[in-house]
Structure formats: C-alpha cells, structure tokens
C-alpha cells in the first residue's frame, strides 16, 4: 500500500472542516483493500467514502482508507420486470442514479442528487421523497476488516431501519462495503410523486404523466432550491433525522401545536419533521462565527468557511437541547460524528 502521512482532509469531505489524517491511503480494488487489511493485522482502521455524511471534530489519528472501488453493470434479469444491477462502492451515487435512468431502469429516481458514494448508501439506508434504498436493495459484498474475508450480505443481514442499518450498530467499523446490488424495474415503472413537493414541481414543469426521468428532474429541482451546494458552502445535507413519537404524544402535541406536520407510520408511531421543530425554535438562518443553520432549510447545518467540527457540533447540541425543552422531543443526528 502507498500510505501517505499528515494528509489534509478539507477537500475530501463536504463539511470542509480543516483537519488532517495522520495516515491515509486510497484503495481502488477489493484486492488492494484485502492487502491493506492483511498488513494492518487487526489494527483499527477508519473508512472514508464520499465524505458527505460525516462531521470531523478533530484530526484522524487512526489509519484512514479512502474506498474508491469503481464499476457498474447490469448483471441480468431478476424476475419478470426487474434487472439486477451492481455498482462499486467508490462510484458517485448521483452519477450512478443518472446512469440507471439513461437505461430506463426505475427505482432510484427519487434518490437523485443525494451526495456521497454507492458504498455509503446502505450504511445510512439513504432515503428521500418517500423512497428508501432498502426498497430496491438486493445484496452487497463486504470485506470483514478483522478476518479479511469477503462476505455476501442480503437485506436481512443488513437489518435496515430509518436512516439506519447493521453497519451503524453491531457491525460498526468492522466491514468495508465493496459492491452493492440493486433490483431495478426495466418496465412498468412505479412512479412515486405524492411525497413532499414533487407533484407541485412536476405541475410547474408542465408534466401530467411523469416518466422516471421527469421525477428525477423534479427531485433535483427541489433539492437544489432547498439545499446548498457543498462545493460552495460546507454541509452534509440533513444533519438531523426526523423523530418518531408515540401516537399518544403526537395527540398531545397536535392539541398544543395545531400547525405541526405529522406523518403516521405503519407501526403506529408518528413522524414529525425535524426541520419544522428546529425552525419553530428560531434557529433557521442562525449564524455564530462560521457555523450556522442554513437560511433555506433548518435541517442543514453549514460551515461558512473556517468553522471547526467542534463549532458545528456545539451548535447541533444547542439546537437539540432547545427542541427538547420546547417540544419534549429528542432529535438525533443523521450525520456520523468522528
């Protein structure tokens, strides 16, 4: 392995915090990754993908592997209407989605313009506009960083939850995802445009019967109107998860705050938009030094230039405390904090 030392990470993660890695290497294949694990002989490693869902609060002292394994391919038929498609962990997520749409493969269109890499997508069980990755996921390949063994893991193994998976719990830090397989529809596409502002945006586009490509265009328009470009303003997208409360608590909140949006879930709990809660507490557009809460979307914390990870984390903690004090709801970070 070609290890590099004292490497600046500011350009390798979307928050743009000025920190460094004491030891860093890029891996472009499963073989390189396995060789690195063999060399480390069980010593701890950290993994970096697209860097779009992390907040670095200090220099990274643990050896850091940047997983850049490329590749994407249609594997073959999967049932009557679906195809099995795979992508390497290092592929850019949005570019992979666009590649699928170019071939008229449906299922990922609502997940357009989500930053990051394919390998990170199952870890977070990324989701947007009524769709989660778990719905189109088939299986993945991952290298066990302790044993060096390459494993195949299906949906049950991954134990997906809301912005959650096995890799954020029992499997935290142990596996490096190398390839992800998806089941995508080749025909009779299922259009999902009832969530959020998609239908209104399609109407503005003059589209009555949208294709999957037009749904993707609508999602891109919405995201660009609400979320800052990390190349221009450091951020990691939505910093907080939308919390879920019991039906009883939701009823009490509805009586106290009739305007509060609420979304009943299949298990009887009720999801409340974290952005609405944060905005009601007065944080939208707030700035302290170079750390702030984005003026167009309260869910997004931003780095205006030279905020430290500690500055952004401190702001997140203050926001969390104020939401809990006012509404009795605990909001949790969606971003991984190192």
N, C-alpha and C positions, 0 to 999 in steps of 0.2 A: 504493500500500500504506500502511496505517496502522501504521507502526512504533512500537513502544513501547521505552523505554530504561530500563536498570537495573531489570529485572523480576525479582522473586523467583520462584524455581522450586520451592520446597519442596513446594507443593501440586500440582505438575504432574508429579511422578514418584514412584513408590511407595516408594522408599527414604527419601523425606522428608528428604534432606540439604539443609541451609540454604545454597544457592548462588544466584547471580543470573546473568541473561543481560544482556549489555551492550546487545543489540539484538534485539527479538523481534516477531514478527507471526504472526497466525493466518490461515490460508487455508482457505476453505470451498468452493472450486471449482477445476477444472483451469485455468480462465481466470485466476483470481487467482494461482495458482501460476506459470503461464507469464509473467504480467506481472511478477511478482517476479523471476523468473529473468532476464527481459529487463533490468530495472532494474539488477540486480547485475552485468551484463556480464562474466560468467565468474568473478566473485569467489567465494570459497568460501562455502558455506552448511552449516549443520547442520540436520537434520530431527528433529522430535520427534513421536511418535505418542501412545500411551497412557502412555508413561513407565514401563512395567512391567518392562523388561529392560535397564535402564541403571544404572550407578553413576557419579555425577558426583563427580569428585575435586577440582573447583575451579570457579570462575566460568567461564561460557561466553562467551568473547570473540568468537567467530565468530558472525555473524548467525544467529539461530535461527528456523526456520519450524515452526510447530505445524500439522501437517496434519490438518484436521478435515473432510475431504470426506465428506458423508453420502450415504445412499441404499442401497436393497436391493431386489432384484426377481427374480422368476422370469422368465428370458429365454425359455425354451421347451424343447421336448423335445430330448433328446440320446440317441439310440438308443431301444431298446425300453423300458427300465426306468428311465432316468435323465432328470433335468431339469438344464438349465444355469441356474445361479443366480449373481447377482453382488451384491457389496456394495462400497460406497465405502470408501476407505482409512481414513476417520475413524470408521467405525462401531465401537462397542464389540464385541469379539469374542464375549463370552459372550451378550450380548443378541442378536447375530446367530444364534448357535447355537440359542438358545431360539426365535427366530422361525422358523427352519427346522423345528425339532421340532414347533412348533404346526401346521405344514402337513404333518406326517408325512413330511418329507424326511430320509432317513437318510445317515449317513456321518460326521457331525461329533459325534455324541453322546459319544464317548469323550474329546473335546476340550472338554467343558463346563468352565466356571469357570476357564479359563485367562485370566489378566488381560491387558489390552492391547487394541490396535486391530487391525482386519482388515488394514490395510496393513502392519503389522509382522509378521504371521503367516508370509508366505512368506520373509521375510528370515531368520528363525530356523528355518524349516521346523518349526514347533511340533509337538510330539508328546506323547502321554500314553496310558498303558494300552494299549499295543500298536498304536496308530494314529498315523500322521504325516500332516500336511497334504498332503504330496506325493501321497498315495494318492487324494485327491479333487480335487486341483487340475487345472484345465484351462488357463487362461492368465491373464495380467494385463496391465493398461495401466500404463505408467510414463513419466514425463517425464524426458528427459535434461537434467540441470542444466547441462551445458556447452553444448548446442546449442539447447535449448528445444523439441526435437522430441518428440512423443508417440509412443511405441513400443508394439507388442503383443509380448509375450514368452510363449512356451509353456514346457512343462515342461523340455524340453531346454535352452532358453536359460537357465532359472533354475538348472540344474545342482545340484539338491538333494542334500544329504548329511545325515548325522546332525547335527541342530541347526545346519545349515549350508546355504549357497546361494551362488550367483554374487554376490549383493549383499553378502556378507561377505568376498568375496575380490576378484576382478578388478573387480567393479562397486561396490566400497566407496565410498560417499559421492557417487556420480555420478548415481544415479537416485532419483526420488521416485515411489513406487508410488501410483497414484491410484484404481484399481479392480481387484478380484480376482474371477475367475470360477471356479466350482466345479461339478463333476459329482456330483449327489446322487441317491440312489435314491428313486424315487417309490413302489416296491412291492418285495415280496420282499426285505425288508431283511436285511442280513448282520450278525447280532448278534456282536459281539466282546466276550466277557466272561471269557476264560480268563487274562487278564493281571492280575497283581497281586491285589488283594483284591476285585475286582468280583464274582466268583461268590459268595464268602462273604457279601458285603454284600447281594447280591440274596437270598440264602437268609435272612438276618436280616430282610429286608423281606417275606418270605413269598412270593417270586416264583420260580416254577419255569421258566416260559417267558416271558422278558422281552421287552418291546417296546423300541424305541429310546428312548422317553421314560423307561422304567424303568432302562435302562442309564445314561442321563444322570443320573437321580436318585441312582443308586448312586455314580457318579463324583463327584458334588457332595458327597455324604456323606463319602466317603473324603478328598477334598481339604480339606473343612472340618475334619475331625478331625486332619489332619496339618499343615496349612499355616496360618500366621497371616494374619488379615485385614489388608491393608496400611493400611486406614483406622484400625486400632488399633495396629499395630506395623509400622514401616517394614521392607519387604523387597522382593525382586524374585523371589520363588519360588526355584526351584532355582538355586543360584549356580554349581554345577559340572556339567559333562557327566559321564555315565557313561563311564569309559575303556574302550578295547578293547585287548586284548593278544593276542599270538600264541598259537596252540594249545600250543606248547612251554612258553611262560612260564606259561600257565594251568595246565598239568600240574604244574609245579614249585610254583606257589602252592597248588594243591589238596593236594599232599603236605604242605606246610608248615602250611597252614591249612585243615583238612578242612571246617570250617563255612562257608567263604567261598562265597557265592552266585555262580554263574557261568552265563552265558547264551550258548551257541554261536550264531554269526551265519552267515548264508548264505555269506559269503566265507571261512569257516574260522577267522576270528578269534573271540575270546571277550569278551563284555561283562561287566564287573564293576561292581556298584553302588557309585558314589562315596560314597553315604551310609553304607554299611556300612564302607568303608575309613576314613572320617572318624571314625565312631563308635568303631571299634576303636582309634583313636589318642587317644581320650579327649576329643574336642572337643565332643561333644554337650552342650548346656546351658552351655557355657563363656561367660563374660562378662568383658570388660575395659573398664571405663568404660561407655559406651553402645553399644559394638559387641559383638555376640555371635553364638553359634551356637545356633539355636533348640532348645529343650528337647525338642520332639517330633519333629524331623526335622533330622538333622545336615547335610543338603544346603543348608539355608536359613540364610543369614546375615541378621542383623536389626540394625536401628537402634532402640535403646530410647528414643531421644529426641533427643539432640543429638550423636550421633556424626558425625564428618566423613567424607567419602568416603575420605580418606586413612586414617582409622582402620579402616574396613571393608576396604579394600584390603590394609592391613598384616596384618590378621587372616587374610584369604584367602591371602596369601603364606606365612604361618606354617603354616597348615593344609596347603597344597600341599607345603611342604618336609618336614613330618612324615610325610605319606603316602608320599612318595618315599623317604625314609630307611628307613621300616619295610618297605614292600612292593616298592620298586623300580618303582612305577607313578606316572606323571605325570598328575595331574588338571588339566584346563583349565577356565577359566571359561566358563559358558554366557552369563553376563551381559556386555553390552557396556560397556567401561570407557572413559569420556571423561576 
